[in-house]
């Protein structure tokens, strides 16, 4: 009986160290995940490394992460935040390790061609819209090789907002038009058919980090969504 107990304790410690399983996550501060004190401290730690992220957007992304964590919807300690209120000429994607508080990636990301030109202003959940979708997503189990190369599917968690994302083939993929050199030449990135595309140089390390059910939070100033999302209210 004692051997079984010690084995269980060892198994739980390994899970905790590896970060697998929502129940075993930790964070970069000692507060309970989702509490206001945790939110404030986590945001302060992250913002000290990434001053270009809006504090209110960061806190909303962390709040969505905490809600997903407490509901058992995620398997990893990473949150990817995309802020579409910023123009495509700016770095508006961040991948954050909530367990350590480190910003792992901060780079450029495209939006859908029918969402707007330099800045995305229109969003959709409809097939064939060629628009980006807002809201809270979870990444698929693993990457695949598609028409755009190494890619990772997104599963929308918000009904009527982004729950068609998987059927619409909204994926994170690499694209030549999402490279910073395009910004230098044209003053903005090229646009996708609704996918958050990043530089081909970064697609593999980003996907390999966030694959297998990590959270993706896509933000814009949409009052209806902000007021009704059950990941952001309450």
N, C-alpha and C positions, 0 to 999 in steps of 0.2 A: 504493500500500500504506500509505504514511504517512497519507494522507488518511482512509483507512478506519479506521486505528488511532485517529486523533484524534477521528473521529466517534463511535467506540465509547466512548472515554473520556468524551466530552461526554454521550452518551446515558446512561451509567452514573451520571454525576454528577447529571443531572436526576432520575433515578429515586431516587437517594439523598436528594436534597433534598425531593422530593415525598412520600417515604415509601412508594411503591408497591413491592410485591414483597418477600416475607419476607427474601430474601437481602440486601436493601439497607437493612434497618432499622438504626437506631442507637439508643442509649439515653441517658438523662440522665447516666450516668457512663461511664467509659472501660473498665469491666470487660467481660469476655466474657459475653454474655447467657446466663443459666442458671447461671453459677458462683455459689458461695456468697457471694463478695465482692460480685458484682453484685446479688444478692438483698438482702443486708444494706444496701448503700448506697441502692439504689432504694427500699426500704421506708422508710428513714430520711428520704429526700427527700420522699416522698409523705405520710408520717405527720406531717411538720412542717406540712403544709397542711390535713390532715384528721385531727384528733386523735380524732374520734369513730369512726374505723375501728379495729377490733381488729387489733393487730399480727400475730397469728398467722394470722388470716383473710387479711389483706393479703399476707402472704408466701406463703400457699397459692395465692392468686389469681395472684401473680407467677410462681410456680413452674409453674402450669398454662399461663400465657402463654408462658413460655420453652419448655416442652415442645411446645406447638402451633407456636411460631415455628420451632423446630429441625426439626419434621416438615413444614414448609411448608404448614400448614393455614390460615394467616391471611394477609390481604393488607394489614392496617393495623396501626398502632402503638398502638391503643387496647385497653384491657381494661375491661370493665364488671363490677363486683363487686356482687353482691346478697347480703346477709347476713341470711338468714331466721332466725337465732338471736335477732335483735333483734325487738321488737314493732313492729307496723305504725304505732304512734304516733311512731316515731323515723325519722330519715332513714337509710335502710339500703341505698341504691343510690349507687354512685360510678362515674363514668366518668373514666378516667385516661389521659392521654397518656404512654405509657412513654418515648417519645423525649425529651420535655422534662421529665418528672416532674411535670407540672401536673395538678391535679384540676380537670376541666372542669365536672362536674356532681356534686352531692351532694343527693339528694332522696328523697322518700317513694316507696314502691312497694308495690303490693298483693300478696297471695297468694291461692291458690285457696280457695273457700268451704268445701271439705271437708278442707282442710289444717289448719284450726284457727281460733280466733276472733281474739284480739289477736295471738297469736304462732303461726306455722306449726310444727306438730309432726309432721305426717304427709305423706308425699310418695308420688307414684306416677308410673309410666310408662304407665299403662293408659288406653285410650280411654274416655271417659265418666266418669272418676273425679272430675272437677272438683277435682283436686288439683294443686299445683305440682310441678315436677320439679327435682331437684338436678343438680349436675354441671357439666360443661364443654360449652358450646355455641359455635357460630359463627353469626354473623348472615348472613341471606340476601343475595343480590346487590343487591336494591333494595327500597324500600318499595312499598306498594300501598294502595288505598283499599278498605276492607272495611266490615263492619257496624259496627265501632267506629272508623271513620274512618282516618286516617293510621296505618299499621301496618307492622311489620317482623317477618318470620318468623324463628324460631330453629331451627337444625338441631342436634340432640343428637349429641354425639360419643362417648357412652359407652354401650356395648351393655348392654341390660337396665336401665339407669339412666334414660336420657333419649332413647334413639334413636327413640322414637315421637313425639317432640315435633312434628315437621313434620306428621305425619298427624293428630295431635291438634289442630292449629292453635294451638299455643302460640306466641303472638306478643307483642311489645312494642307496646302501644297506649295511647292516652289514655283517661281515664275521669273523670267528674265525682266519683266516690267515692274517687279517689286524690289528691284535692287536700288541701293542709294545712288548709284551712278545715273539712273534714270531721273531722279530728283535733281541732281546737279545739272542735267542737260535740259529738262523740260519744266522744272519747278514743281513737279508732282509725280506720283507714281502712275503707272497704267492701271487699268481697272479689270476686274475679273467678271465672271458671270454670277457672282454672289458669294464666292469663296474668299476667306481671309488668306490671301497668298503672301508668302514671304520670299526673301531672297533664296535662290537656289543653293547658295553657299551655306545657308543656315537651316534649311528644311530638315535634313536628317538629324542633326543634334537636337533640334527643338522637338521634333516628333518622337524621337527615342526617349526624350525626357518626360513628355506629357502623355504618352500613350497609356492605355489600360486604365480608363476611368479616373482621369483627373478633371478638375473643373475649369471651364472656360467661361469668362464673364465678358459679354460684349455690351458696351454702354453707348448711349447717346442721350441727348436731352429730349426724351419722349415722356411727357407728363402722364399720359394714360398708362403706359407700361410701368413707370416708376411708382405710381399710386396703387396699382393693382397686383404687381408681382408678389406672390407669396414667399419669395426668397428675400425680398427687401422690406416688407412691411412687418409690423409686429415686433 
